[in-house]
Amino acid sequence: MTTPAQQPGAKDTAARRRRPARLLPERGPRRTLAGATFVNALGSGMFMSSSVLYFTRVVGLPMSQVAFGLFAGAMVGLVAGVLGGRIADRWGARETQIAVMLSGAVFMGCFLLVDAFWSFVLISVLTGVVFAADKSSRAPLVRSFGGDDPARFRAYLRAGTNLGISLGALAAGVAIQLDTAPAYLTLVGARALAFVGCAITLLWLPRPVPVEVPPLSGRWEALRDRPYLAATVLNSLMSLHFAVPTFLLPLWIVEHTEAPRWMVSGVLVLNTVLVITLQVAVSKNVSDPASAGSRMRWAGGAVAVGLLLMMAAGDLSMWASAALLLAATAVYTLGELWHAAAAMEYSFGLAAPHAQGQYSGVFGLGGGLAEALAPAVLATLALGLGRSGWFVLALVFLFVGCVSRPLVSWAVRTSPRPRTYEGPVV
């Protein structure tokens, strides 16, 4: 007599039931943190895609004032991220994250009441602080619950974040198509609710086990850690490329190639799909600064080749240009994935465990500066100088990728602070 598990098809049925679980981290803190991150990213995608239209078309602010307010919020947030990380290290990352999420809900709700320039700037600064503190205060949680394969978990979180942002952007597209005040107001309200949903989800997360603080540790030790600062600067320079698919490539396609205009959406979709599906696989075995340095070298080469292929698309006919742009985006995205894997390892692997929030705030400061400067740098070189500017950009990324491993290795060897990872850095 056969048991139900031995009956024909029972094994396949059990496999199908287990399959969705494989798409998520195992039950427990990792799945809870992943769920909270996804909810937050969903709201972020809604707001990022529609905020400028809301402020200009509903609130009635001119574009110049909107740009100033958003820039002021981003700049203040960069500094606040370091402070937020330190608070998380000292008072508890879980509690700090929940407080940050609830603050975000309140400040986002205030955007519904904004009707003048200075109130808009004030709320923009407050939300900028929230966005920066979110990243730095979440980092200790990611480190605490990373498990036996922290690189894989961090990669999963990045893939989930991109998925959430993409779905949020799709939802925002419906409101943008309607182009009515209630539609835009709904998106802002949904962003506030996403903050609340993230905070509620985090209530199910256990408190991380406290990390012992060494007796000689300083108050702002991340700002004096040479290996970490070296990795931060190198990552900041490499991060200039993140504006390629969202800023440089759309302008290049529309103004300098014969490719159809819908290719702007096509390359963005390809980039997003590749990041979501490949980030976990690409991040495999990136577990120390040495492997991170290798991935940075690969990233520099892939980004450089991708940029040169994008440049070459400007000299081809319509469909040849479109095909080359897709190939260029695929090559570039592979570099983006390698860079993300290396950056996550630098951010966590070189940080002092007891001060992960503070260290992540410093790392985010470098990335934020790159994000602010990238449009001007890319426009000046690629769009302003033409072909020679594209070559300069490619050489910069190739150079940064090649020097990352030896520079970080040298900084580690000459650093007085012992590192917590295992394995040599060569």
BELHU-V56490 format. One record per run of one state. SS is the DSSP state (h for helix, s for strand, l for the rest). FROM is the first residue (numbers start at 0). LEN is the number of residues. If there is no record, write none. Layout:
BEGIN
ss = <SS:SS>
from = <FROM:FROM>
len = <LEN:LEN>
END
This chain:
BEGIN
ss = <l:h:l:h:l:h:l:h:l:h:l:h:l:h:l:h:l:h:l:h:l:h:l:h:l:h:l:h:l:h:l>
from = <0:3:6:9:22:28:59:62:91:92:111:116:144:149:178:180:202:220:224:225:256:262:282:288:315:317:349:352:384:386:413>
len = <3:3:3:13:6:31:3:29:1:19:5:28:5:29:2:22:18:4:1:31:6:20:6:27:2:32:3:32:2:27:13>
END
